[in-house]
Amino acid sequence: MNFAYSPKVQDLIDRVSRFMDEHIVPRQRQWLDEVHAGQYPVSFMEDLKALAKAEGLWNLFLPHLREDEPGTRLTNLEYAPLAEIMGRIGWASEVFNCNAPDTGNMELLHMFATPEQRDAWLVPLLEGRIRSAFAMTEPDVPSSDATNITTSIRRDGDDYVINGRKWFITNAAHPNCQLFIVMGKTDPDAESHRQQSMILVPAGTPGVKIVRNIPVMNHVSPEGHCEITFSNVRVPASNLLGEEGSGFTLAQARLGPGRIHHCMRSIGAAELALELMVARAQERKTFGKYLHQHGTVGEWIAKSRIEIDQARLFVLRTAWLLDEVGAKAARKEISMIKALVPQVYATVCDRAMQVFGAMGVSPDTPLADHWTWARALRYADGPDEVHLQAIARMEIAAGAAKAASAADYLNAPLRN
């Protein structure tokens, strides 16, 4: 195995890193001040997006980008170190048009949209002119099993009529959010995995109401994690994405790449937390010794280094599998990193916060925001427990064929 990055990827790593250092990191304080003052998107975001696009650092996430579409075509494996760099600052990925949930929505539209839907929604998303949201999760059912979705999508002549309630819908409060991809049931009587469909709902459609932007651990995200009601929302039948009954399949196609992107960015954020922890441990003294000279802190640093590198290697392998065999065949590995990486991310942030003392839970460092998001990621795109159960089922199924040979290793008494 060759773990070196290709010259092409190394060049992009250098360019994205330089862009972050020169244009994004210096604006972190201003971004926070403007967001807390209620100004979003902040004043410089569009200028930074234009600069990133001009420098060819745009739409780096989409492996099947066409020649006539703006961006650089990269594999998932090639994209991984770039997403990691962007993950160091929570809002940075939007500058490169690589932010969730738009990336997953663009993947869906790229794979399943009609030519008319592509022109109306995919093109402006790829160009960064609009933002979008993915409305699947509901408050009244366990939405980790998409077959539980209760939102109704009912055919009425040449239209569909949508009724339901969604929540924790990311990006819905963004001022440029103009599209909801809504998942609901078109046929409650069909086989359980063929009841659901997805439909494209423009944000200004009558009956769409953003009820509230739900705080996460008392942190209010400016792009929003919103509760939304759809009350007799009427859209043309041509807004159906894919076919009736294909919603569950589309959701699985969307969530695979989305999950691995979260993991890539999380590793970058955990890396930043470790860097901050190391710096603090070398500058702060207690009881006559630098913090890193205390055994506990030194152990935290060492464990964090090991855990981040383990997680990174696992994510890179999963990215390679995604490129080689696709999301369906790599579903076990995707579930494994999704259950692993947020916990590593949260643990490293927690250690760093402890090393900083009270400053670690204040806005004077990015650690509290990162820890909050790390904790939330244990729910996003499926809670840990669902992924662990899926892994266990696949492992048991795979192990059935090996059970007979494994029995030979038992320390049973010798038989005549």
C-alpha positions as CSV (number, residue, x, y, z in Angstrom):
1,M,0.0,0.0,0.0
2,N,1.2,3.5,-0.9
3,F,0.0,6.1,1.7
4,A,1.6,9.1,-0.1
5,Y,-0.7,11.7,-1.7
6,S,-0.4,12.1,-5.4
7,P,1.2,15.4,-6.7
8,K,-2.2,16.5,-7.8
9,V,-3.7,16.0,-4.3
10,Q,-0.6,17.4,-2.5
11,D,-0.9,20.6,-4.6
12,L,-4.6,20.9,-3.6
13,I,-3.7,20.3,0.1
14,D,-1.2,23.1,-0.1
15,R,-3.6,25.5,-1.8
16,V,-6.6,24.8,0.5
17,S,-4.3,25.1,3.5
18,R,-2.9,28.4,2.3
19,F,-6.4,29.7,1.5
20,M,-7.6,28.8,5.0
21,D,-4.5,30.5,6.6
22,E,-4.8,33.6,4.5
23,H,-8.5,34.2,4.1
24,I,-10.6,32.1,6.5
25,V,-8.7,31.9,9.9
26,P,-8.2,35.6,10.1
27,R,-11.9,36.2,9.7
28,Q,-13.0,33.8,12.4
29,R,-13.5,36.5,15.0
30,Q,-15.4,38.7,12.6
31,W,-17.6,35.7,11.6
32,L,-18.5,35.1,15.2
33,D,-19.2,38.8,15.9
34,E,-21.5,39.2,12.9
35,V,-23.3,35.9,13.4
36,H,-24.0,36.8,17.1
37,A,-25.3,40.1,16.0
38,G,-27.8,38.4,13.7
39,Q,-26.1,39.1,10.4
40,Y,-26.0,36.0,8.2
41,P,-24.5,35.3,5.8
42,V,-21.7,37.4,7.1
43,S,-20.5,40.3,5.0
44,F,-17.4,38.6,3.5
45,M,-18.8,35.2,2.6
46,E,-19.7,35.9,-1.0
47,D,-16.4,37.5,-1.6
48,L,-14.6,34.5,-0.2
49,K,-16.7,32.1,-2.3
50,A,-15.9,34.1,-5.5
51,L,-12.2,33.9,-4.6
52,A,-12.3,30.2,-3.9
53,K,-14.1,29.6,-7.2
54,A,-11.5,31.8,-9.1
55,E,-8.7,29.8,-7.5
56,G,-10.2,26.4,-8.6
57,L,-11.1,25.4,-5.1
58,W,-14.7,24.7,-5.7
59,N,-17.1,21.6,-5.6
60,L,-14.2,19.4,-4.7
61,F,-16.5,16.7,-3.1
62,L,-18.3,15.3,-6.2
63,P,-16.5,12.4,-7.8
64,H,-18.8,12.2,-10.9
65,L,-18.6,15.9,-11.7
66,R,-19.1,16.5,-15.5
67,E,-16.8,18.5,-17.7
68,D,-19.4,21.3,-18.1
69,E,-19.9,21.7,-14.4
70,P,-17.8,24.0,-12.2
71,G,-15.3,22.3,-9.9
72,T,-12.5,19.8,-9.7
73,R,-13.2,16.2,-10.2
74,L,-11.7,14.1,-7.3
75,T,-12.3,10.7,-5.9
76,N,-13.5,10.3,-2.3
77,L,-10.0,9.3,-1.3
78,E,-8.5,12.4,-2.9
79,Y,-11.1,14.6,-1.3
80,A,-10.5,13.3,2.2
81,P,-7.5,15.4,3.2
82,L,-9.1,18.5,1.8
83,A,-12.3,18.0,3.8
84,E,-10.1,17.4,6.9
85,I,-8.5,20.9,6.4
86,M,-11.9,22.5,6.0
87,G,-13.2,20.8,9.1
88,R,-10.9,22.9,11.3
89,I,-13.4,25.8,11.1
90,G,-17.1,25.0,11.1
91,W,-18.1,27.4,8.4
92,A,-15.2,27.0,6.1
93,S,-16.6,24.2,3.9
94,E,-19.3,26.6,2.6
95,V,-16.6,28.9,1.2
96,F,-15.6,26.0,-1.1
97,N,-19.2,24.9,-1.8
98,C,-18.5,21.7,0.0
99,N,-20.9,22.1,3.0
100,A,-23.5,19.8,4.3
101,P,-26.4,19.3,3.5
102,D,-25.8,20.9,0.1
103,T,-23.2,18.3,-0.9
104,G,-25.6,15.4,-0.3
105,N,-28.4,17.2,-2.1
106,M,-26.2,17.9,-5.1
107,E,-25.3,14.2,-5.1
108,L,-29.0,13.3,-5.2
109,L,-29.8,15.7,-7.9
110,H,-26.8,14.6,-9.9
111,M,-27.9,11.0,-9.8
112,F,-31.6,11.2,-10.0
113,A,-32.8,14.7,-11.3
114,T,-34.6,15.1,-14.6
115,P,-33.0,17.6,-17.1
116,E,-35.5,20.2,-16.0
117,Q,-34.8,19.6,-12.3
118,R,-31.1,19.9,-13.0
119,D,-31.4,23.2,-14.6
120,A,-33.7,24.6,-11.9
121,W,-31.8,23.4,-8.9
122,L,-28.6,21.5,-9.5
123,V,-26.9,24.2,-11.6
124,P,-27.5,27.0,-9.1
125,L,-26.4,24.8,-6.3
126,L,-23.2,23.9,-8.1
127,E,-22.6,27.5,-8.9
128,G,-23.2,28.5,-5.2
129,R,-26.0,30.8,-6.0
130,I,-28.5,29.1,-3.6
131,R,-28.5,26.8,-0.6
132,S,-30.7,23.8,0.2
133,A,-32.0,21.5,3.0
134,F,-32.9,17.9,3.3
135,A,-36.1,17.3,5.2
136,M,-36.4,13.7,6.5
137,T,-36.2,13.7,10.3
138,E,-39.5,13.9,12.2
139,P,-40.2,14.6,15.9
140,D,-42.9,12.0,16.4
141,V,-41.3,8.9,15.1
142,P,-37.8,7.2,15.3
143,S,-36.5,8.6,12.0
144,S,-33.3,6.5,12.1
145,D,-35.6,4.0,10.4
146,A,-36.7,5.8,7.3
147,T,-39.7,3.5,6.9
148,N,-41.3,5.2,10.0
149,I,-41.6,8.6,8.2
150,T,-45.2,9.8,8.4
151,T,-45.2,13.0,6.2
152,S,-47.9,12.5,3.5
153,I,-47.1,13.2,-0.2
154,R,-50.5,12.7,-1.9
155,R,-51.1,12.8,-5.6
156,D,-53.9,15.2,-6.6
157,G,-54.3,15.5,-10.4
158,D,-51.1,17.1,-11.8
159,D,-49.9,18.0,-8.3
160,Y,-48.7,16.5,-5.1
161,V,-50.0,17.8,-1.8
162,I,-47.6,17.5,1.2
163,N,-48.6,17.5,4.9
164,G,-46.3,16.8,7.8
165,R,-43.8,18.1,10.4
166,K,-40.0,17.9,10.2
167,W,-37.3,19.0,12.6
168,F,-33.5,19.4,13.0
169,I,-33.5,20.3,9.3
170,T,-30.0,21.8,8.7
171,N,-29.6,24.9,6.5
172,A,-33.3,25.8,6.7
173,A,-32.6,29.1,8.3
174,H,-29.9,30.1,5.8
175,P,-31.2,33.2,4.0
176,N,-30.2,31.7,0.7
177,C,-32.0,28.3,1.3
178,Q,-34.3,28.0,-1.6
179,L,-35.0,24.3,-1.9
180,F,-36.2,21.5,0.5
181,I,-35.8,17.9,-0.6
182,V,-38.7,16.4,1.4
183,M,-39.1,12.7,2.2
184,G,-42.6,11.4,2.8
185,K,-45.0,8.6,2.1
186,T,-46.8,8.4,-1.3
187,D,-48.2,4.9,-0.7
188,P,-48.7,3.8,2.9
189,D,-50.0,0.4,1.7
190,A,-47.0,-0.6,-0.3
191,E,-44.1,-2.8,0.9
192,S,-42.4,-1.0,3.7
193,H,-39.3,0.1,1.7
194,R,-41.5,1.2,-1.3
195,Q,-43.8,3.6,0.6
196,Q,-41.5,6.6,0.6
197,S,-40.7,9.2,-2.1
198,M,-38.8,12.4,-2.3
199,I,-40.1,15.6,-3.7
200,L,-38.6,19.0,-4.4
201,V,-40.3,21.9,-2.6
202,P,-39.2,25.5,-3.2
203,A,-38.8,27.3,0.1
204,G,-41.4,30.0,-0.7
205,T,-44.2,27.6,-1.4
206,P,-47.4,28.4,0.4
207,G,-47.9,26.2,3.5
208,V,-44.1,25.8,4.3
209,K,-43.5,27.3,7.7
210,I,-40.3,27.5,9.7
211,V,-41.5,27.1,13.2
212,R,-38.2,27.6,15.0
213,N,-34.4,27.2,14.8
214,I,-33.7,24.6,17.5
215,P,-30.6,25.3,19.6
216,V,-28.2,22.4,20.0
217,M,-26.7,22.3,23.5
218,N,-27.9,25.9,23.8
219,H,-25.9,26.8,20.8
220,V,-27.8,28.4,18.0
221,S,-26.4,27.7,14.5
222,P,-27.0,30.6,12.1
223,E,-27.8,28.2,9.2
224,G,-30.4,26.5,11.4
225,H,-31.5,23.1,12.6
226,C,-35.1,23.9,12.2
227,E,-38.5,22.6,12.9
228,I,-40.7,23.0,9.8
229,T,-44.4,22.3,9.1
230,F,-45.8,21.5,5.6
231,S,-49.5,22.3,5.6
232,N,-51.3,21.4,2.3
233,V,-48.2,22.3,0.4
234,R,-48.9,21.9,-3.3
235,V,-46.2,21.4,-5.9
236,P,-46.3,20.1,-9.5
237,A,-46.0,16.3,-10.0
238,S,-42.9,17.1,-12.1
239,N,-41.2,18.0,-8.8
240,L,-41.0,14.3,-7.8
241,L,-37.4,13.2,-7.5
242,G,-36.8,9.8,-9.0
243,E,-39.9,7.5,-9.0
244,E,-42.7,7.0,-6.6
245,G,-41.6,4.5,-4.0
246,S,-37.9,5.2,-4.5
247,G,-37.4,7.4,-1.5
248,F,-35.8,4.8,0.8
249,T,-33.3,3.9,-2.0
250,L,-32.5,7.6,-2.6
251,A,-31.9,8.2,1.1
252,Q,-29.4,5.4,1.3
253,A,-27.6,6.7,-1.8
254,R,-27.4,10.2,-0.3
255,L,-26.4,9.3,3.3
256,G,-23.4,7.2,2.5
257,P,-21.2,10.0,1.1
258,G,-22.7,12.4,3.6
259,R,-21.6,10.3,6.5
260,I,-18.1,9.9,5.3
261,H,-17.8,13.7,4.7
262,H,-18.8,14.3,8.3
263,C,-16.1,11.9,9.4
264,M,-13.5,13.6,7.2
265,R,-14.2,17.0,8.6
266,S,-14.4,15.7,12.1
267,I,-10.9,14.4,11.9
268,G,-9.7,17.8,10.9
269,A,-11.5,19.4,13.9
270,A,-10.0,16.8,16.3
271,E,-6.6,17.5,14.9
272,L,-7.0,21.2,15.7
273,A,-8.2,20.3,19.2
274,L,-5.0,18.2,19.7
275,E,-2.8,21.0,18.4
276,L,-4.4,23.5,20.8
277,M,-4.1,21.0,23.6
278,V,-0.3,20.5,22.9
279,A,0.3,24.3,22.7
280,R,-1.6,24.9,26.0
281,A,0.2,22.1,27.7
282,Q,3.6,23.7,26.8
283,E,2.8,27.2,27.9
284,R,0.8,26.7,31.1
285,K,2.4,25.6,34.5
286,T,0.7,24.2,37.5
287,F,2.4,23.2,40.7
288,G,5.8,24.1,39.2
289,K,5.5,22.0,36.1
290,Y,4.3,22.5,32.6
291,L,1.0,20.7,32.0
292,H,2.5,18.2,29.6
293,Q,4.9,17.1,32.4
294,H,2.0,15.9,34.5
295,G,1.4,12.3,33.7
296,T,-2.3,12.6,33.0
297,V,-2.0,15.3,30.4
298,G,0.9,13.6,28.6
299,E,-1.2,10.5,28.4
300,W,-4.2,12.5,27.0
301,I,-1.9,13.9,24.3
302,A,-0.5,10.4,23.4
303,K,-3.9,8.8,23.3
304,S,-5.4,11.6,21.2
305,R,-2.6,11.2,18.7
306,I,-3.2,7.4,18.4
307,E,-7.0,7.7,18.2
308,I,-6.9,10.4,15.5
309,D,-4.5,8.5,13.4
310,Q,-6.5,5.3,13.7
311,A,-9.6,7.1,12.8
312,R,-8.0,8.8,9.8
313,L,-6.6,5.5,8.4
314,F,-10.0,3.9,8.7
315,V,-11.8,6.8,7.0
316,L,-9.2,6.8,4.2
317,R,-9.8,3.0,3.7
318,T,-13.6,3.6,3.6
319,A,-13.2,6.4,1.1
320,W,-11.1,4.0,-1.1
321,L,-13.8,1.4,-0.8
322,L,-16.5,3.9,-1.7
323,D,-14.6,4.7,-4.8
324,E,-14.0,1.1,-5.7
325,V,-17.3,-0.7,-4.9
326,G,-19.8,2.1,-4.1
327,A,-21.8,3.1,-1.0
328,K,-24.0,-0.1,-0.9
329,A,-21.0,-2.5,-0.8
330,A,-19.1,-0.3,1.7
331,R,-22.1,0.2,4.0
332,K,-20.5,-1.7,6.9
333,E,-17.4,0.4,6.8
334,I,-19.4,3.6,6.5
335,S,-21.4,2.6,9.6
336,M,-18.2,1.7,11.4
337,I,-16.5,5.1,10.9
338,K,-19.8,6.9,11.6
339,A,-20.0,5.2,15.0
340,L,-16.3,5.7,15.7
341,V,-15.2,9.1,14.5
342,P,-17.7,11.4,16.4
343,Q,-16.7,9.7,19.6
344,V,-13.0,10.3,18.9
345,Y,-13.8,13.9,17.9
346,A,-15.7,14.5,21.2
347,T,-13.1,12.8,23.4
348,V,-10.2,14.8,22.0
349,C,-12.2,18.0,22.3
350,D,-13.1,17.1,25.9
351,R,-9.5,16.5,26.8
352,A,-8.4,19.8,25.2
353,M,-11.1,21.7,27.1
354,Q,-9.9,20.2,30.3
355,V,-6.3,21.2,29.6
356,F,-7.4,24.8,28.9
357,G,-9.4,24.9,32.2
358,A,-12.3,27.3,32.3
359,M,-11.1,29.0,29.1
360,G,-11.9,25.8,27.3
361,V,-15.6,26.1,27.8
362,S,-15.6,29.8,26.9
363,P,-15.9,31.4,23.4
364,D,-12.2,32.3,23.6
365,T,-11.3,29.0,22.0
366,P,-13.2,27.0,19.3
367,L,-13.3,23.9,21.5
368,A,-16.7,24.3,23.0
369,D,-18.4,24.8,19.6
370,H,-16.4,21.8,18.2
371,W,-17.4,19.6,21.2
372,T,-21.0,20.6,20.8
373,W,-21.0,19.5,17.2
374,A,-19.1,16.3,17.9
375,R,-21.8,15.4,20.4
376,A,-24.6,16.2,18.0
377,L,-22.9,14.1,15.3
378,R,-23.7,11.0,17.4
379,Y,-27.3,11.5,16.2
380,A,-26.8,13.0,12.8
381,D,-27.3,10.6,9.8
382,G,-28.3,7.8,12.3
383,P,-27.5,7.4,16.0
384,D,-24.6,5.3,17.1
385,E,-26.8,2.5,18.3
386,V,-28.4,2.0,14.9
387,H,-25.0,1.8,13.2
388,L,-23.7,-0.6,15.8
389,Q,-26.7,-2.9,15.4
390,A,-26.3,-2.8,11.6
391,I,-22.6,-3.7,12.0
392,A,-23.4,-6.5,14.3
393,R,-26.0,-8.0,11.9
394,M,-23.5,-7.9,9.0
395,E,-20.8,-9.4,11.1
396,I,-23.0,-12.2,12.3
397,A,-24.2,-12.9,8.8
398,A,-20.6,-13.0,7.5
399,G,-19.5,-15.1,10.5
400,A,-22.0,-17.9,9.9
401,A,-19.9,-19.3,7.2
402,K,-16.8,-19.3,9.4
403,A,-18.5,-20.8,12.5
404,A,-17.5,-24.4,11.7
405,S,-13.8,-23.6,11.4
406,A,-13.8,-21.3,14.4
407,A,-15.1,-24.1,16.5
408,D,-11.9,-26.0,15.9
409,Y,-10.1,-23.3,18.0
410,L,-12.2,-24.0,21.1
411,N,-10.3,-25.6,24.0
412,A,-12.6,-28.5,24.2
413,P,-11.4,-31.9,25.6
414,L,-9.7,-34.1,23.0
415,R,-12.1,-36.5,21.3
416,N,-11.2,-40.1,20.4
